[in-house]
């Protein structure tokens, strides 16, 4: 999140270990991220998680400005709020 802006979207598999995924809002014309992009990024987050072999994975997403790392927390540990959840199939590496 160090290089992400507050308007970018952060995604992570719900209640399971996995990679954090960022969608850069600046890379989208007009800054409005399409739902299809969020679904694809959620599928990528699901693929790079412990839920890779599941048929349906819950992925939380929120604006980067809603993601905070608690002081002293282990690497990768964050708290987030004002989020939505999407169910997706893991999307194999493209």
C-alpha positions as CSV (number, residue, x, y, z in Angstrom):
1,X,0.0,0.0,0.0
2,X,3.0,2.3,0.2
3,X,2.9,3.2,-3.5
4,X,-0.9,3.0,-3.8
5,X,-3.2,6.1,-3.7
6,X,-6.3,6.3,-1.5
7,X,-8.6,5.9,-4.5
8,X,-7.0,2.6,-5.6
9,X,-8.8,-0.6,-4.7
10,X,-7.3,-3.2,-2.3
11,X,-8.5,-6.8,-2.4
12,X,-7.8,-9.9,-0.2
13,X,-9.4,-13.3,0.4
14,X,-11.7,-13.2,3.4
15,X,-10.4,-15.0,6.5
16,X,-7.6,-16.9,4.8
17,X,-3.9,-16.4,4.0
18,X,-3.2,-14.9,0.6
19,X,-1.8,-12.0,-1.4
20,X,-3.0,-8.5,-1.3
21,X,-4.1,-7.2,-4.7
22,X,-4.2,-3.5,-5.8
23,X,-6.2,-2.1,-8.7
24,X,-4.6,1.2,-9.7
25,X,-7.4,3.7,-10.3
26,X,-5.1,6.0,-12.2
27,X,-4.7,3.3,-14.9
28,X,-8.4,3.4,-15.6
29,X,-9.8,6.1,-17.9
30,X,-11.9,8.4,-15.8
31,X,-10.8,6.7,-12.6
32,X,-14.0,4.7,-12.3
33,X,-13.0,1.0,-12.0
34,X,-15.4,-1.3,-13.8
35,X,-17.1,-4.2,-11.9
36,X,-15.5,-6.6,-14.4
37,X,-12.0,-5.4,-13.3
38,X,-12.9,-5.9,-9.7
39,X,-14.1,-9.4,-10.4
40,X,-11.0,-10.3,-12.4
41,X,-8.7,-8.9,-9.6
42,X,-10.7,-10.8,-7.0
43,X,-10.2,-14.0,-9.0
44,X,-6.4,-13.3,-9.0
45,X,-6.5,-12.7,-5.3
46,X,-8.3,-16.0,-4.8
47,X,-5.8,-17.9,-7.0
48,X,-2.9,-16.6,-4.9
49,X,-4.4,-17.7,-1.6
50,X,-4.8,-20.8,0.4
51,X,-8.3,-21.1,-1.2
52,X,-6.9,-21.7,-4.7
53,X,-8.6,-25.2,-5.0
54,X,-12.1,-24.0,-4.0
55,X,-14.9,-23.4,-6.5
56,X,-16.1,-20.3,-4.8
57,X,-14.0,-17.9,-2.7
58,X,-15.1,-14.8,-0.8
59,X,-12.9,-11.8,-1.5
60,X,-13.1,-8.5,0.4
61,X,-12.4,-5.2,-1.3
62,X,-12.2,-1.6,-0.3
63,X,-10.4,1.7,-1.1
64,X,-6.8,1.7,-0.1
65,X,-7.5,4.6,2.2
66,X,-9.6,2.2,4.3
67,X,-6.7,-0.2,4.9
68,X,-4.5,0.3,8.0
69,X,-1.5,-1.6,9.3
70,X,-1.6,-1.8,13.1
71,X,1.7,-0.6,14.7
72,X,3.9,-3.6,15.5
73,X,1.9,-6.0,13.4
74,X,3.5,-8.8,11.5
75,X,4.1,-8.3,7.7
76,X,0.9,-8.6,5.7
77,X,-1.4,-8.0,8.8
78,X,-3.8,-5.2,8.2
79,X,-7.2,-4.0,9.4
80,X,-9.8,-2.7,6.9
81,X,-13.2,-1.2,7.1
82,X,-16.0,0.0,4.8
83,X,-15.5,-3.0,2.5
84,X,-17.6,-5.1,0.2
85,X,-17.4,-8.9,-0.4
86,X,-17.6,-10.7,-3.8
87,X,-17.7,-14.4,-4.5
88,X,-15.5,-15.6,-7.3
89,X,-13.8,-18.6,-8.8
90,X,-10.0,-18.6,-8.5
91,X,-8.6,-17.2,-11.8
92,X,-5.4,-19.0,-12.9
93,X,-2.4,-16.9,-13.6
94,X,-2.9,-15.2,-17.0
